[in-house]
């Protein structure tokens, strides 16, 4: 629409129903704290996965903010943003933070103290197999700090296992996200036919403390996630989950003879490994060289991640039902590129929100998303295949504190 006047563009957009639902991506050119604040209401509890690759606070990867963020100040910057993004995460959302040795230990400690109800694991990624020049040890690796909701098995890879397992649908544990006050949308009644041991439906989460607990007029039992002492806990499946809206509930919930509810877990997948050594994770070959192929110049962005490192992480946590990812240190747009390629290969409409403040937003981040959509394969800045994909993304720029400083 760049060649049409504003009136036509407004008419065109107005003619589309649910524009946001038809938009695959949102790119925000802004300092990421402000961008995350903007997203709070609309995307609260809606994000299914987070991948961030923040500047490592060393040498050429220091943060490009006006102040010299070092050590504890760098941790404060990270903590503020992680806390904001935590509010966007749904009940089964995982978070992955790429980091190196310099800040890995303090970042891990900060995360443990900051994010309640999550388990932290570590993946070692062999991203630089040629090594870096050091006095004693040439480092070939970096880390991925992985956070998953405690007690949830959400990161799995395709494997040979083929079992159907059952686990209590009511969450246990002492963190606030196991109780009604912490997750009100996950406190509701399943309607159970005790004769057939079938789930007949569910009711919306009640408001207040006065809610029906007797059987329905049809004779179905209302089953709430309440412990034996009457404590109001929550189900593992939120009332907002697509599982409740799109498929037969009896495929995901089993009723025991005593009326206890269990979640049915398909175990055709096996846990992922903590040591990633495949050559596909080489950031030089599948990061820098890929940028060079797409733009004809590798200098437009320094130290991009391997596309496949990000892609393999996202594949372990996303599904057709859970497909929205946010990256608020977007850099060159690797996360968006990874999701576009996954959408093309898996025929699933994965969605992305990318936030980036750097000046390269218009020279690297946004153009890379455009190029990834247009063609899967590039060489010397030219597409070498017509494996494109139909997508629409929106980008906006937020005026910010940094602009004021620059003007001064």
N, C-alpha and C positions, 0 to 999 in steps of 0.2 A: 504493500500500500504506500510505499515511499513516494510514488509518482502521482498520488491522488491528493486532493485537498482534505482538510480536516473534516469538513461536513460529510464527505463520502466515507471516510474512515469511521466516523462515529456511527453512521447509519449501518455500515457493514458489521461492526462489533455488536450493535444493538439487535441485529437480526439473528445473532447466534444465541441459542439457548444454553444456559449453564456454561459460560465461557471457561470458567476456572476448571470445571470438570473435564473439559476437552483439552486443557492445557497440560502438556507433559512436564514442563519444567518452569521454574521461577528462578531467575538470576537477579541478585541484589548487589549493586555496586555501592558498598557502604562499609564503614567500620562495623565489625560483626556484633558488638554488643548492642548497638542501635538496631541492627537488622534483626537480631533475636528478639529484642523488645517488640518490634513491629509484628513479629509472627506469633506472639504469645496467645492471643485470643482465638484467632482463626485455626491455628494448628495445635492447640493444646491437646495432649494425649493422642495425637494422630500420626506421629512419626514412627515408622517401623524399623528404621536403622539409621545409625550415625557413623560416618567415617570422617575423621579429621586428621590432617597432616600439618600441625602447627609448626612455625619456624622453631628450630631446635635450640635457639638462644646461643648459638656459637658461630663465630666467624661470619661467613657470608650469608648465613641464614638467620641473623638477628632480626627481630621484629622491626618493621619500618615505621613505627610510631614516633611521635615527636620526643617523647621521653626515652631515656635509656633504660628500658626494662631489663633488669638483671636479677637473677636468683629469686629472692622472695617476692620482688615486684613482678617478675615474670609469672611466678606461681599465682599471685593474686589475679593477674589478668586471665590466666587459664581457669582459675576457680570460679570467677564471676561468670564466665561464658559457659562452663560446664553446668553450673547451677541453673542458668537460664534454659539451656537446651534440655536439661533433665525434665523440665516441666512439659516439654513437647513430646517426650517419649511415651509410647503406649505401654501397656502392661507387659508386653513381650519383646520390647525393643532392646537391641544390643548396641553398644557403642565401642568403636575401635579408635584408638589414638596412636598414631605413629610417632616414635620418639627414638633418640639415640642414647648412648651411655651418659652424656653430660647431664641431662635432667631426668633420666629415667627413674632413679630412686626417689628424689623428692616429689616428682609428679605422682608416682605410685602411692606414696604416703599421703599426699594431699587428697587423692581420689578416695582412698580408703576412709579418710576422715570426713569426706564431704558428701558422698553419694550413699544414702542409706538403702538397704535392701538389695544390693547388687554384689555379685561375686567378681573379683578381679583375677583374670588369668593373663598369661604372657605368651606371646608367640614370637619366636626368633626368626627373622626373615633374612636370608642370605641375598641381600640386594646389590652387593658390590663385590662380586667374586674375585676381582683383580686386587682388592685390598687397598688400604690407604697407608701412606708412608708414616711409620711410627718407629720409635726407638726400639721397642721390644716386641710389640704385637701389632700386626697389620689387621685392622678391623675390616671384616667383610660383611658384618651384620648390622641390623638395627632391630628395634622391637615394635611390637604392636600390643599395646595394653588393651585388653578386651574386657568389657563390663557386660555381664548378663544378669537378669533378674535371678536372685537366689532361689534355687530349687527348680528352675525352669531349664529344660533341655531344648534350646532354640538354635544352637549352632551345630549342625550336623552335615555330613557329606554323604553322597550316595555310596552305599556299601552292600555287602552280601547278606546282612542281617534281614530276617523276614519274620518278625514276631509282632504280635499285638499285645501291648502291655496296658495295665490299668494303674492309675494313680489317683489318690483322693482329689476330687474336684474342689473341695474346700481347702483354701490355703491355710497352712499352719505357720509357725514362726512368730517372732515378736516385733518385727519391724512394722511401721505404720501402714505399709502397703498390704498387710495381711488382714487389716481391719476395715470395717465400714467407714470409719471417720477418715481413713487414708485413701480409700478408693470407693466412694459412694456409688459409682456406676456399676460396680461389680457385686453389689448387694441387692439381690432380687430373688423372686420365687420361680423355681421350675414347677411346672404342673405335671404331676406324675400319675399315671393310671397304675395303681398298685396290683391290679389283677394281671395285666399284661406285662408289667414292668417296662413300660414305654414312657418316653417323654412326649407329652401332648402339646407342649408350648411353654411359654414363660411370660411373666409379667414385668412391666417396666419397674425400675427401682422406685421404692416408695419414698415419699417425702415426709419427714418427721418420724416420730416414734409410734404413731397410731396407724398400723397397717394390718390387713386381714391375714390371719394364720389358719383359719378353718378351711375345710374342703370347699371346692368350687361347686356351683349348682350341678355340674356334670358329675360330681363325685371324685374329681381329681384332687390329689393331695398337693398342698402348697409346701414346697421344700425350700427353706431358706438356709444360707450358710451360717448356721448358729451352732456353736460348740455345746457340749453337754451342760455346761454351767450357764448357758444362755448368752454368752458373749457373741456379739454380732461381728462375724468375720466376713470373708468375701470368697466368691468363686474365682477359679483360675481364668475363666472366660468372662470378659467384660460384656455388659449389655450392648456396648457399641460395636462389638466384634462382628465381622462379616460372617463368621461361622454360624451365628445365631440367625442370620437373615437369609443366607443363600443355600443352605443344605439341610438335609434331614438331621435333626438334632440327635437322633439315635445313632448316627454315625460317629458322633464325637463324645457322647455321654452314655454311660452304662448305669443301669439301676440294679442294685443288689436286692436280695430277698428281703432285707430289713429296711430298704428304702434309702440306703446310703448311695450317693452319687459318685461315680468315678469318671475321670477323663480317659478316653481311649487314645492311646499313643501308638502310632504306626512306627515301628522300629526298623524300617527298611533302610534307615540311614545309620551311620556310625560316627562316633566323635571325630573331630578334626585333629590333626597332629599339631604339636606345639613347635615343631621345627620345620620351616619351609625352605627347602634347598633347591627346588626345581629351577632350571635355567630361565624359566619364564618370568621369574621375579627380579631379573637383572634390570636395574633402573637405567643403566646405560643403553642397553639394547631396546628395551620396551618402554622407555621413558623418554630420554633425550633424543634417541634416534627416531622415535615415533613423532616427536615434535618437529624434528628436522624434515621428515618425510611429508608432514602435513603442511608446513609453512615454508619449507625450503631454507630454513634458518633455525638452528638450534639455540641461538643466543636470546631468543625472545622470552625464554623462561629458564631459570636455572634449577637444576635438581628435581625434575618431575618424577613422580612415582612410576613404577612399572604399571601399565594398565591392568595387567593380570593379577598383581598383588591385590589391588582394590577389588577387581572383579571376583576373585576367588573368595574374598571375605564376604562380599555382598551376597554371593550365591548361597552361602551357608545360612543366612538369616532371612532371606526374602522368599516369598511365595506369591502365587497369583492373588491371594487374599491380602497379603501384607507387602506393599511394594513402594512405599514412600520413604525416601532417604534424604537426609540433610547433611551438607558439608559446609561448615561456616569458616573454614580456612581453605577455600576452593582452589587457590593457586591457579594453575593452568587449566583446570576443569577436568582433571582425570576422573573424578567420581561421576560426573555427568556423562563423560565419554564411555565409561565402563557400563553404566546403566543403559545407554543408548544401544550399545552393542549387544547387551543381554536381551533387551527388548526385541532386537532384530533376530537374534538366534532362537530365543525361547517363545517368541510370539506372545509375550506378556507385556502389558503396558506399564513398565516400571516408571516411577516418577521421581523427580529430583528438585531440591532447593539448594542453590549454591550461593554463598555469600563471600564476597571478596572486595577488599578496599584498595588494592594496589592499582597503580596506573595501567598495568598490563591487563586490566579487566577488558578493555576495548581492543587490545592488540593480541591477546592470547586467549583469555578465558571464554569470552563470547564467541570469537571466531572459531575456536576449536569445537564448540558445541555445534555451530552451523556446519562445519566441515564433517564432523562425525555423523550428522544426520544425512548429509548429502551423499556420502560414500563411505564404505567400510575401509577401503584401501586407498592409500595415497603414496605418491612418490614425487619428490622435488616440487611440492606444492600443487600437484595436479592429481585429480582423481584417476585411479587406474581400474576402477570397477564401477558398475552402476548399482551396487548393492546399497541403495539408499533406504530410508525409512520415512514414513509420513509422520511428522511431529510438529507441534506448535509449542514454543516457549515464550515467556514474557520476561522482559528485563526492565528494572527500574533503578534509579539512582537516588540515594538519600543525601540531602545536604547535611553536613555534620560538623562537629567541632574542629576537625582537621581543616576544613575549608576556611573557617574563621582564622585559624593560625596562619594558613598560607596567605590569606588576604592581608593580615597584619604584617 
